Amino acid sequence: MTINEKLAKIQTKFKSKKSRFNSFGKYYFRSAEDILEATKPYLLELGVSVKVCEELISNTSFPIIQSSAIISDGVDAIYATAIVGVDLDQKGMQMPQKFGSASSYGKKYALGNLFLIDDTQDSDAANTHGKAPKAKTKSTITSKKDPAYEKAVQYITAGGKLEAIKQKYNLSKEVEGALNTL
C-alpha cells in the first residue's frame, strides 16, 4: 500500500471528537492533541507515523510560525502546512502564552489540512464568542441633496436597476419617484 493510499484510508475513516469546551464562546472544539489521539489506532495498523514540526519563518514585529504535519511510512512522506502569526498585542497573555496559542492553532490546522478535517463544521470556525452578529441596517436616501442620490442616478443611467438600489437603501417617496423617471 502506498503512502497516498494509507493517508486516504485515514482521511476517509478518521473521526475526532470535539472534547474541549470554550467557556467564553460557549462552544466545543477539537485540539491538535485530540486529532493526534484519534490517529493513533491507524499508526500500527498502517505502519505510519505522524509528527508535527514548527519553524519560525519571520521574526519581525509580527512573528510568523509555519507548522507542518507529516505522515510517513519510513520511505515516503506527505506534508501539510499551516501559517500563523503571533499576536504580540494580545491582552492578558504573557509572551510564552502568545507563542503557545499561535503554535497550538498552527498545529491544529496543519493536522486538519493533512487529514482533511472540515473546519466549517467546527464551532471554532464560526464562533461569534457569545456576541450576536449585528443586523445590517440600510441607509436611507431622503432627498436629492444626499450624496448617495447622485450615486444612485449614475448607477441607473449606466443601466442599473432601481430594485438593486432599493435592496441597499431605503428611499423616500420623493427620491424613489425621481429615480423611477430616469
N, C-alpha and C positions, 0 to 999 in steps of 0.2 A: 504494500500500500504506500503511495507517495505521500509526502508531507502535505500536499494540497488536499488529498483525499482524507487524511487524518484530520486536518483542520476543518474541512467541510463536514465531517461527521460530528465534531464537537459543535460547530456552529448550528447545525440542524437539531441537535439533541439538547443543547445547553439550556439550563434553567438556573436562574439565580434570583432568590427571593429578596425583596426589599425589607431587610431586617432592621434597618436603622430608622429612628424617628427623629425628625427635626421639630422640637417643641416650639420653636419660634415661628416657623412657617406652617406647622401642623400638617406635615406630610411624611410619608415613608420613602426611603430611598435605599439604594444599594451602594456599598462602598467598594473600593478596589479589593479589600480583604474578602468581602462577600463573593466577588467574582472569582478570585483565586481559589477560594474554598470550593466553589461549585465546579471548578475544572479538575480538582484532584481525582475524582473517580476515573477520568479519562487518561490520566498520565501513564499509569502502569498498563492499562488495557491497550493503549495505542503505542506505547513506547516513546512518549514525547515528554519534553519538559517545557515549562513556561517560566519566563522571568521578565522582570521589568527593570530597565536601565534608565537613568536620568542624566542629563547633561545641561549645564548652564551655558546657553548658546549666546547670550548677550548679558553683559554686566554693566549696562549703562544706568541711567537714572531710573529705568524701567526694566529690571531684570526679567529675562525670558528663559523658561525651562522647557526642554524638549524631553518628553517621556516616550520611551519605546517599549512596546510589549512584543516579546519574541517567543515564538513556538519553534522548537527544534526537535528533530529525531536523531540528533547526533551526526547527521550527514548534511541535511538541508535545514534551512531556517526560513521563516516568514516573519517579517517585521510589520508593525503598525505603530504610528506615532501620533502624538498629540502635543500641541504647543500651548503653553500657558504663560501668562505674565504674572509677576508677583506685585500685588498692590501694596506698595510701601506706605501709602496714605491710609490704609485700613485702620480705623479707630478701634481701640480696645484690644489690640493684639500686640504682643512682643514680637520682635523681629523673627525669632525661630518659628513662631506660630504663623507668621505671614508666609514664610517659605514652605512650612509644613502643609499649610492649607493649599497652596498652589501645587505642591508636589502630589498631594492626595488627589486633587482634581485631575491633574495630568495623567496619573497612573490609571485612574478610573476610566478616563476617556480613551487612553491608548488601548487598554484591555477591551473596552467597548467597541473600538474600531476593529480590533483583531477578531473578536468573537461575534461581530455583527449584532451587538445589543442595540435595539431600537430605543434610543433615549427619549423619543417623542412620547412614549407611554410612561416615562418616568416622571413623577411629580416634580422631581428636581429640575426637569427641563421647562416645565410650565408653571413653576412656583411663583405666586404673587406675594409670598411672605406675609400672608394674612391681610393684605390690602386689596380691597375690591378695585378692579380696573375702573378708571374714570370714564364716565359716559361722555361720548363725544357730543358736543353741542354745536349746532350750526350758528354761524354768524348771520346777522340779518342786514340786508341792504334796504334801508328805509327811504333813501332819496337819491336823486340823480347827482347830488354833490358827493356822494360816498365814492371813494376811490375804487371800491370793488365794482361799482356800477360801470365805470369806464372799462374795466377788465371784462365784464360780462358783455358789454356792447362789442368789444373787439373779438371776443370769443364767438358770438353769434354771427357777426359779419364775416368771420373766417369760415363759417359753415357749421359751427357748433349748435347744439340743440338746447332749447330753453329747459327741457326736463333735466338735463345734466347739471345745469346751474341750480335748479330747484333741489337737487339732491345734496348739493353742497351748501346752499344758502337758503334762509327764509327770505321771502321777498314781500315788501309791502305791496298793496294793490296797485299803487301808482307805478312802482318800478316794474312789476310784472306786466302791467298793461303796456308800458313803454317798450319793454323788451319784446313783447309779443308782436309789436308792429314792425319790427326790424326785418 
